[in-house]
Amino acid sequence: MDITNTGYAVISSEITITALKPMDTYTYYLPFPINHLEVYSDAPVTGEYTIMGRQTEVTLHVSLEEGQSAFCIFEYLTWEIISKEGTQWWVYLPSIEEPVTVIMPEGANISYLVTESDFPLISEEKGRINLYWEYLPEEVYIYYELSAEPASFSMWFFVPAIAVLGAGIGYYVIKRVKSPRLSKTVLSVLNEREQAVVEYLHKKGRSRQAKISRGCHIPKTSLSKMLIKMEERGIIKRERDGNITFCELDEKVYR
């Protein structure tokens, strides 16, 4: 979820649809209203939506035979989860069982959170605060102000973040393994972002797509579209495990 400084959010998500029997439509619901929908897929898929109170019904038109699958990337635009009172903004996140990353606007200074969910993992990339939850069992309200100064945390907000990050560092152990060299021929035909992904996977090995996005500083939706093309070219291999996508380099990149 990318929060803009003008009062709307761009939300991206991914799903894989597998037909248990022949199908031509698939319907699901979002726990918030949206104002725009874009669908990207490795199969012919179109989408439409209907606002139903505080929910949105999304209907996809996709023709699948039994056992066939379609991988889809969705981009939603919504003005409905962000509000402003005086100089203070706040964003509402509904409860959700999927991993959630919230990218705050540049210059956002977080005042406080209102939630019973766990504290998020916090990082900062290119002057923008990133908040990450594995899932949200309870709704979250994030209160913040915008300024021209670099983004910062209030003191109470930052101290728990140190505890969370410190715990992660405490049990993370790096094991260096000698890896085969990458093919210069393959690297020569990749653009800058593709090279960054290849070098990340060469260093880290098989990785979750969400980690690649954070590690390479590439927005999730842009990365997903790029990985589909890289897979078609035989640069990487992708594998879905439930709602999580794992990626690894294809053997071709070592030739």
NURO-265671 format. One line per 10 residues: their letters; for each residue z, x, y of N, C-alpha, C. Coordinates in pm, whole numbers, always signed. Example, Ala and Ser with C-alpha at 12.3 -4.5 7.8 and 13.67 -1.06 7.14 Angstrom:
2
as	+780:+1319:-569:+780:+1230:-450:+780:+1320:-330 ~ +708:+1285:-225:+714:+1367:-106:+787:+1290:+3 .
END
This chain:
255
mditntgyav	+0:+85:-118:+0:+0:+0:+0:+89:+124 ~ -102:+75:+205:-117:+154:+327:-85:+65:+446 ~ +28:+94:+514:+71:+15:+629:+6:+74:+754 ~ -68:-5:+828:-131:+45:+950:-37:+26:+1069 ~ -71:+91:+1180:+14:+78:+1299:-29:-39:+1388 ~ -121:-122:+1336:-165:-239:+1414:-126:-371:+1348 ~ -39:-365:+1246:+18:-489:+1194:-42:-548:+1070 ~ -124:-472:+996:-173:-524:+869:-161:-417:+762 ~ -174:-457:+637:-160:-365:+524:-285:-371:+438 ~ -326:-256:+385:-434:-246:+287:-369:-214:+154 .
isseitital	-381:-304:+58:-315:-291:-71:-421:-271:-178 ~ -402:-173:-263:-497:-150:-372:-424:-156:-505 ~ -493:-204:-607:-436:-213:-741:-548:-199:-843 ~ -509:-174:-966:-606:-156:-1074:-563:-240:-1195 ~ -660:-297:-1265:-631:-364:-1391:-750:-344:-1485 ~ -722:-350:-1613:-827:-352:-1714:-824:-487:-1783 ~ -936:-557:-1782:-947:-688:-1846:-1013:-669:-1981 ~ -947:-713:-2087:-1003:-708:-2222:-1015:-849:-2276 ~ -1135:-887:-2318:-1160:-1024:-2363:-1116:-1042:-2509 ~ -1026:-1138:-2531:-986:-1173:-2668:-1088:-1269:-2729 .
kpmdtytyyl	-1167:-1331:-2643:-1278:-1417:-2684:-1379:-1417:-2570 ~ -1501:-1462:-2591:-1599:-1461:-2481:-1544:-1529:-2356 ~ -1563:-1467:-2241:-1507:-1521:-2117:-1603:-1495:-2002 ~ -1594:-1580:-1899:-1675:-1558:-1779:-1592:-1564:-1651 ~ -1461:-1598:-1662:-1373:-1594:-1546:-1235:-1543:-1588 ~ -1166:-1486:-1492:-1029:-1438:-1514:-951:-1468:-1387 ~ -833:-1531:-1400:-754:-1571:-1284:-616:-1508:-1288 ~ -570:-1460:-1173:-433:-1410:-1162:-380:-1444:-1023 ~ -249:-1421:-1003:-184:-1462:-878:-115:-1344:-811 ~ -125:-1340:-678:-55:-1240:-599:+64:-1306:-530 .
pfpinhlevy	+179:-1237:-518:+298:-1298:-457:+297:-1293:-305 ~ +178:-1287:-243:+167:-1285:-97:+27:-1333:-59 ~ +10:-1388:+62:-124:-1430:+107:-207:-1308:+145 ~ -339:-1316:+126:-428:-1208:+167:-534:-1264:+261 ~ -599:-1173:+334:-703:-1213:+428:-841:-1160:+390 ~ -846:-1071:+292:-974:-1014:+251:-958:-955:+112 ~ -1067:-958:+34:-1066:-904:-102:-1194:-826:-128 ~ -1181:-705:-182:-1294:-626:-228:-1269:-590:-374 ~ -1374:-597:-456:-1363:-565:-599:-1462:-454:-633 ~ -1411:-348:-698:-1495:-240:-749:-1473:-232:-899 .
sdapvtgeyt	-1579:-216:-975:-1564:-219:-1120:-1675:-140:-1188 ~ -1648:-104:-1317:-1753:-41:-1397:-1838:-145:-1469 ~ -1818:-274:-1434:-1897:-385:-1489:-1929:-480:-1373 ~ -2032:-566:-1388:-2062:-663:-1282:-1948:-764:-1265 ~ -1872:-751:-1157:-1758:-839:-1131:-1761:-882:-985 ~ -1741:-1010:-960:-1724:-1062:-824:-1592:-1138:-819 ~ -1535:-1150:-701:-1405:-1216:-689:-1399:-1310:-571 ~ -1315:-1411:-583:-1287:-1503:-474:-1139:-1537:-477 ~ -1086:-1584:-365:-942:-1613:-362:-914:-1742:-286 ~ -798:-1801:-320:-752:-1924:-256:-606:-1907:-219 .
imgrqtevtl	-572:-1931:-92:-432:-1921:-48:-358:-2046:-93 ~ -243:-2025:-159:-161:-2136:-209:-18:-2116:-158 ~ +7:-2159:-32:+139:-2138:+27:+160:-1989:+52 ~ +263:-1932:-10:+291:-1789:+5:+229:-1707:-107 ~ +146:-1770:-190:+79:-1699:-298:-73:-1702:-278 ~ -142:-1619:-353:-288:-1618:-352:-339:-1625:-495 ~ -428:-1719:-521:-494:-1728:-651:-625:-1651:-643 ~ -641:-1551:-729:-762:-1470:-732:-840:-1502:-859 ~ -966:-1537:-844:-1052:-1566:-959:-1165:-1464:-964 ~ -1177:-1399:-1079:-1284:-1301:-1099:-1392:-1362:-1187 .
hvsleegqsa	-1514:-1338:-1152:-1628:-1383:-1233:-1684:-1260:-1305 ~ -1661:-1255:-1436:-1703:-1141:-1516:-1742:-1190:-1654 ~ -1855:-1146:-1704:-1903:-1192:-1834:-1870:-1085:-1940 ~ -1778:-1120:-2031:-1735:-1027:-2136:-1741:-1095:-2272 ~ -1790:-1024:-2370:-1784:-1071:-2507:-1651:-1029:-2570 ~ -1618:-1087:-2684:-1492:-1054:-2750:-1481:-903:-2773 ~ -1367:-846:-2729:-1343:-703:-2747:-1393:-616:-2634 ~ -1476:-668:-2546:-1526:-589:-2434:-1421:-582:-2322 ~ -1428:-475:-2242:-1332:-455:-2134:-1403:-424:-2004 ~ -1334:-451:-1894:-1383:-416:-1761:-1268:-357:-1682 .
fcifeyltwe	-1288:-238:-1627:-1188:-173:-1541:-1219:-209:-1397 ~ -1120:-262:-1326:-1142:-311:-1190:-1042:-249:-1092 ~ -1091:-220:-972:-1008:-176:-861:-1014:-284:-754 ~ -898:-326:-706:-892:-432:-606:-835:-378:-476 ~ -895:-419:-366:-846:-387:-233:-820:-518:-161 ~ -694:-538:-121:-657:-658:-46:-620:-618:+96 ~ -656:-700:+192:-613:-682:+329:-526:-801:+366 ~ -408:-776:+420:-319:-886:+456:-247:-859:+587 ~ -237:-965:+668:-157:-962:+790:-25:-1035:+769 ~ -1:-1081:+648:+107:-1177:+624:+240:-1116:+582 .
iiskegtqww	+245:-985:+555:+372:-927:+508:+435:-835:+612 ~ +372:-824:+732:+425:-738:+838:+452:-823:+961 ~ +568:-804:+1022:+603:-877:+1144:+663:-781:+1246 ~ +670:-827:+1371:+727:-744:+1478:+821:-827:+1562 ~ +938:-768:+1593:+1036:-831:+1681:+1075:-729:+1787 ~ +1028:-747:+1910:+1054:-647:+2015:+981:-518:+1982 ~ +1055:-408:+1974:+994:-279:+1941:+1005:-248:+1792 ~ +1070:-337:+1718:+1094:-310:+1576:+999:-389:+1487 ~ +940:-318:+1392:+853:-378:+1292:+929:-392:+1161 ~ +884:-483:+1076:+936:-486:+940:+828:-533:+844 .
vylpsieepv	+834:-478:+722:+737:-512:+619:+811:-568:+498 ~ +756:-674:+440:+817:-740:+325:+742:-702:+198 ~ +816:-658:+97:+758:-628:-34:+816:-724:-136 ~ +734:-804:-202:+787:-894:-306:+827:-816:-429 ~ +909:-874:-513:+946:-809:-640:+820:-794:-726 ~ +810:-681:-793:+691:-653:-873:+728:-553:-982 ~ +669:-567:-1099:+702:-481:-1211:+607:-362:-1224 ~ +520:-344:-1126:+426:-231:-1127:+480:-120:-1038 ~ +436:+5:-1061:+470:+113:-967:+415:+81:-828 ~ +493:+109:-724:+454:+76:-587:+470:+200:-499 .
tvimpegani	+364:+235:-425:+372:+339:-325:+340:+278:-189 ~ +431:+294:-94:+412:+243:+41:+391:+361:+134 ~ +275:+365:+201:+244:+471:+296:+268:+416:+436 ~ +370:+468:+503:+407:+418:+635:+308:+469:+740 ~ +299:+401:+856:+207:+446:+961:+250:+581:+1018 ~ +157:+652:+1077:+191:+777:+1145:+282:+746:+1263 ~ +390:+821:+1276:+485:+797:+1383:+591:+693:+1351 ~ +593:+644:+1227:+694:+543:+1190:+829:+609:+1166 ~ +931:+557:+1229:+1069:+601:+1209:+1144:+489:+1139 ~ +1178:+509:+1013:+1243:+404:+935:+1388:+388:+980 .
sylvtesdfp	+1425:+264:+1013:+1561:+235:+1056:+1650:+209:+935 ~ +1609:+115:+849:+1690:+83:+731:+1610:-4:+635 ~ +1661:-15:+512:+1605:-102:+410:+1704:-213:+379 ~ +1652:-328:+344:+1736:-437:+294:+1684:-473:+155 ~ +1760:-439:+52:+1716:-464:-85:+1829:-440:-183 ~ +1816:-497:-301:+1906:-466:-412:+1834:-383:-518 ~ +1707:-348:-493:+1634:-261:-582:+1683:-118:-566 ~ +1643:-30:-660:+1682:+109:-652:+1624:+175:-528 ~ +1688:+284:-487:+1640:+360:-372:+1507:+425:-406 ~ +1411:+429:-314:+1278:+486:-346:+1279:+639:-346 .
liseekgrin	+1181:+696:-410:+1154:+839:-400:+1077:+859:-270 ~ +1118:+956:-188:+1062:+973:-55:+990:+1106:-44 ~ +872:+1104:+18:+800:+1227:+47:+728:+1208:+181 ~ +669:+1315:+230:+596:+1306:+356:+466:+1384:+342 ~ +355:+1320:+375:+224:+1383:+366:+147:+1358:+495 ~ +104:+1465:+557:+25:+1458:+680:+96:+1373:+787 ~ +227:+1391:+799:+304:+1322:+901:+334:+1177:+871 ~ +306:+1131:+748:+331:+991:+713:+431:+985:+598 ~ +531:+901:+613:+634:+883:+512:+577:+801:+396 ~ +600:+849:+273:+562:+776:+152:+687:+734:+77 .
lyweylpeev	+692:+608:+39:+803:+554:-40:+748:+511:-175 ~ +816:+553:-283:+765:+523:-417:+874:+460:-502 ~ +839:+347:-565:+925:+281:-662:+853:+271:-796 ~ +924:+293:-906:+865:+269:-1038:+837:+120:-1056 ~ +929:+38:-1005:+908:-107:-1001:+1013:-166:-908 ~ +991:-290:-864:+1083:-355:-771:+1138:-483:-834 ~ +1257:-478:-894:+1315:-600:-951:+1359:-700:-843 ~ +1385:-649:-722:+1426:-734:-611:+1335:-707:-491 ~ +1318:-807:-406:+1233:-790:-288:+1293:-685:-193 ~ +1206:-629:-109:+1246:-523:-16:+1197:-556:+124 .
yiyyelsaep	+1284:-530:+223:+1244:-538:+364:+1263:-399:+425 ~ +1156:-343:+483:+1161:-212:+546:+1151:-231:+697 ~ +1254:-188:+770:+1255:-200:+915:+1223:-63:+976 ~ +1132:-60:+1074:+1092:+68:+1131:+1042:+49:+1274 ~ +1035:+160:+1347:+979:+163:+1481:+867:+265:+1485 ~ +773:+246:+1576:+661:+337:+1591:+675:+417:+1719 ~ +644:+544:+1711:+649:+630:+1828:+541:+736:+1816 ~ +523:+813:+1922:+425:+921:+1920:+483:+1046:+1856 ~ +614:+1044:+1831:+680:+1160:+1771:+654:+1163:+1621 ~ +671:+1278:+1554:+654:+1286:+1408:+747:+1190:+1338 .
asfsmwffvp	+704:+1138:+1223:+785:+1045:+1146:+915:+1110:+1104 ~ +1021:+1030:+1099:+1152:+1083:+1057:+1232:+974:+991 ~ +1341:+1016:+926:+1434:+925:+861:+1562:+921:+941 ~ +1630:+807:+940:+1765:+807:+993:+1853:+884:+895 ~ +1968:+933:+939:+2050:+1022:+858:+2093:+957:+727 ~ +2139:+831:+730:+2185:+768:+605:+2070:+751:+508 ~ +1949:+735:+563:+1832:+712:+477:+1792:+841:+407 ~ +1809:+955:+478:+1760:+1082:+425:+1854:+1142:+321 ~ +1983:+1125:+337:+2078:+1186:+243:+2058:+1138:+100 ~ +2048:+1006:+74:+2019:+964:-64:+1887:+1019:-115 .
aiavlgagig	+1789:+1038:-25:+1660:+1092:-69:+1677:+1232:-124 ~ +1764:+1314:-60:+1791:+1448:-109:+1851:+1442:-248 ~ +1938:+1344:-269:+2000:+1330:-402:+1897:+1297:-507 ~ +1804:+1207:-473:+1701:+1168:-568:+1609:+1285:-600 ~ +1564:+1354:-494:+1474:+1467:-516:+1545:+1581:-588 ~ +1674:+1602:-553:+1750:+1708:-618:+1766:+1684:-765 ~ +1788:+1558:-803:+1802:+1526:-945:+1674:+1556:-1019 ~ +1560:+1527:-953:+1432:+1555:-1017:+1411:+1704:-1037 ~ +1449:+1784:-936:+1432:+1928:-946:+1521:+1985:-1054 ~ +1640:+1923:-1072:+1737:+1974:-1168:+1687:+1978:-1310 .
yyvikrvksp	+1606:+1880:-1350:+1564:+1877:-1489:+1416:+1909:-1507 ~ +1346:+1942:-1400:+1203:+1972:-1412:+1186:+2119:-1445 ~ +1122:+2150:-1555:+1101:+2287:-1598:+952:+2313:-1609 ~ +906:+2420:-1552:+765:+2455:-1556:+740:+2555:-1668 ~ +645:+2523:-1753:+607:+2613:-1861:+465:+2661:-1835 ~ +451:+2788:-1810:+320:+2843:-1779:+245:+2871:-1908 ~ +125:+2819:-1917:+40:+2839:-2034:-94:+2893:-1986 ~ -142:+2994:-2049:-270:+3051:-2010:-381:+2951:-2039 ~ -456:+2915:-1936:-561:+2815:-1950:-697:+2883:-1947 ~ -796:+2825:-2016:-931:+2881:-2008:-986:+2868:-1867 .
rlsktvlsvl	-1079:+2955:-1832:-1134:+2953:-1697:-1230:+2837:-1678 ~ -1231:+2788:-1553:-1323:+2680:-1519:-1464:+2734:-1502 ~ -1562:+2651:-1533:-1702:+2689:-1519:-1741:+2693:-1372 ~ -1791:+2806:-1326:-1836:+2817:-1187:-1956:+2727:-1162 ~ -2036:+2707:-1264:-2154:+2620:-1250:-2111:+2476:-1222 ~ -2010:+2430:-1296:-1960:+2294:-1274:-1896:+2282:-1137 ~ -1813:+2379:-1100:-1745:+2374:-971:-1844:+2371:-855 ~ -1958:+2436:-872:-2056:+2446:-764:-2120:+2313:-729 ~ -2115:+2214:-819:-2179:+2084:-792:-2078:+1978:-753 ~ -1952:+2018:-734:-1848:+1923:-696:-1821:+1931:-547 .
nereqavvey	-1787:+1816:-486:-1748:+1819:-346:-1602:+1864:-335 ~ -1551:+1873:-214:-1417:+1929:-192:-1308:+1849:-264 ~ -1315:+1716:-257:-1212:+1634:-322:-1220:+1645:-474 ~ -1342:+1646:-527:-1359:+1658:-672:-1307:+1792:-721 ~ -1332:+1898:-645:-1279:+2029:-683:-1127:+2028:-683 ~ -1068:+1960:-584:-921:+1953:-577:-865:+1885:-702 ~ -932:+1777:-748:-886:+1706:-868:-901:+1795:-991 ~ -1015:+1863:-1003:-1037:+1950:-1119:-933:+2062:-1122 ~ -907:+2124:-1008:-809:+2232:-1002:-668:+2181:-1030 ~ -638:+2059:-985:-506:+2001:-1013:-488:+1978:-1163 .
lhkkgrsrqa	-589:+1920:-1229:-580:+1893:-1372:-582:+2024:-1452 ~ -652:+2124:-1402:-653:+2254:-1469:-513:+2315:-1468 ~ -443:+2295:-1358:-309:+2352:-1343:-203:+2268:-1413 ~ -211:+2135:-1399:-106:+2047:-1449:-134:+1991:-1589 ~ -263:+1988:-1630:-296:+1925:-1756:-305:+1774:-1741 ~ -303:+1703:-1852:-316:+1556:-1853:-212:+1495:-1759 ~ -259:+1413:-1664:-170:+1361:-1560:-198:+1215:-1530 ~ -95:+1147:-1482:-110:+1009:-1437:-194:+1008:-1310 ~ -275:+905:-1298:-363:+895:-1181:-282:+889:-1052 ~ -167:+821:-1055:-83:+812:-935:-35:+949:-891 .
kisrgchipk	-5:+1038:-986:+40:+1173:-951:-76:+1256:-894 ~ -195:+1236:-947:-311:+1306:-894:-333:+1266:-749 ~ -319:+1136:-722:-337:+1086:-585:-241:+1154:-489 ~ -113:+1162:-529:-14:+1225:-443:-35:+1376:-435 ~ -66:+1439:-550:-80:+1584:-553:-200:+1635:-477 ~ -308:+1556:-474:-432:+1598:-407:-448:+1533:-269 ~ -352:+1450:-229:-355:+1383:-98:-481:+1299:-82 ~ -514:+1223:-188:-631:+1136:-186:-583:+992:-202 ~ -617:+901:-112:-574:+761:-127:-610:+705:-264 ~ -524:+621:-315:-538:+572:-452:-672:+505:-479 .
tslskmlikm	-715:+418:-389:-842:+347:-412:-960:+442:-407 ~ -961:+533:-309:-1070:+631:-301:-1073:+717:-427 ~ -954:+756:-474:-947:+839:-595:-1000:+764:-716 ~ -964:+638:-731:-1007:+560:-847:-1159:+550:-854 ~ -1222:+524:-740:-1369:+516:-736:-1430:+651:-771 ~ -1369:+757:-719:-1421:+891:-745:-1406:+929:-892 ~ -1293:+893:-953:-1270:+927:-1094:-1366:+854:-1187 ~ -1402:+731:-1152:-1500:+658:-1233:-1632:+736:-1236 ~ -1675:+786:-1119:-1801:+862:-1112:-1787:+996:-1185 ~ -1671:+1060:-1172:-1650:+1189:-1240:-1650:+1171:-1391 .
eergiikrer	-1598:+1059:-1438:-1599:+1031:-1582:-1743:+1008:-1630 ~ -1822:+936:-1551:-1962:+910:-1587:-2040:+1041:-1596 ~ -2003:+1140:-1516:-2072:+1270:-1516:-2015:+1365:-1621 ~ -1911:+1322:-1692:-1855:+1405:-1797:-1763:+1515:-1748 ~ -1711:+1501:-1626:-1620:+1603:-1571:-1478:+1580:-1621 ~ -1437:+1454:-1628:-1302:+1420:-1673:-1308:+1313:-1781 ~ -1194:+1290:-1844:-1176:+1180:-1938:-1058:+1098:-1890 ~ -1072:+966:-1894:-963:+877:-1853:-918:+794:-1971 ~ -790:+760:-1971:-734:+678:-2078:-631:+583:-2020 ~ -643:+455:-2053:-547:+355:-2006:-437:+338:-2109 .
dgnitfceld	-313:+338:-2062:-196:+310:-2146:-117:+201:-2077 ~ -145:+76:-2114:-85:-37:-2043:-140:-42:-1902 ~ -50:-33:-1802:-93:-38:-1662:-107:+101:-1601 ~ -98:+205:-1682:-102:+342:-1631:-231:+409:-1677 ~ -297:+481:-1587:-418:+555:-1619:-387:+705:-1623 ~ -423:+769:-1735:-408:+914:-1749:-545:+978:-1740 ~ -550:+1099:-1683:-675:+1173:-1670:-657:+1315:-1722 ~ -763:+1370:-1777:-765:+1510:-1817:-908:+1562:-1807 ~ -922:+1693:-1803:-1054:+1753:-1791:-1130:+1743:-1921 ~ -1260:+1721:-1908:-1348:+1725:-2024:-1376:+1873:-2058 .
ekvyr	-1405:+1898:-2185:-1431:+2036:-2230:-1549:+2099:-2154 ~ -1638:+2015:-2100:-1757:+2064:-2030:-1722:+2157:-1915 ~ -1608:+2133:-1847:-1576:+2211:-1728:-1537:+2355:-1761 ~ -1516:+2386:-1890:-1479:+2522:-1928:-1600:+2602:-1976 ~ -1716:+2539:-1989:-1833:+2607:-2043:-1900:+2695:-1937 .
END
